[in-house]
Amino acid sequence: MASKGIEIAEDGVAQVSMTDARAQLTRLIRMVREEVPAAAFTERDERRAYVVTPKFYEKALREMVFAEKVEDALDRLEPDVREQFGAAFMQATRDHIERHRPS
């Protein structure tokens, strides 16, 4: 398999094979800080690990904690209330994601 270096995938993520990662690491980190939303290390063309900015990582952690709290709260509701609230919440979540999706 020939060395391909860093490539930008359709979703904007910079990708580099594990084989080429060491030689490209500094450039890859710089790209994440300045140009792309994230970078991925690949193995046999499958993403295995990501490099993201501290801001992205911290936001992801906050959102994960929030999602777990919402899930716990939903679990404490009566089934019929949970079903009604859950459907409305999921629609609001989808709307929020769509409005805040990176362009």
Number of C-alpha atoms within 10 A of each C-alpha: 4 4 9 11 13 20 14 13 11 7 9 14 20 23 24 25 22 18 14 15 18 11 11 15 15 10 12 24 18 11 16 17 15 10 13 17 17 20 25 24 22 18 13 9 11 11 15 12 11 13 20 16 15 10 8 12 12 12 12 12 11 10 12 12 12 12 12 11 12 13 12 11 11 16 11 9 12 9 11 9 10 16 13 10 13 15 11 12 14 11 11 12 12 12 12 11 11 10 9 9 8 7 4
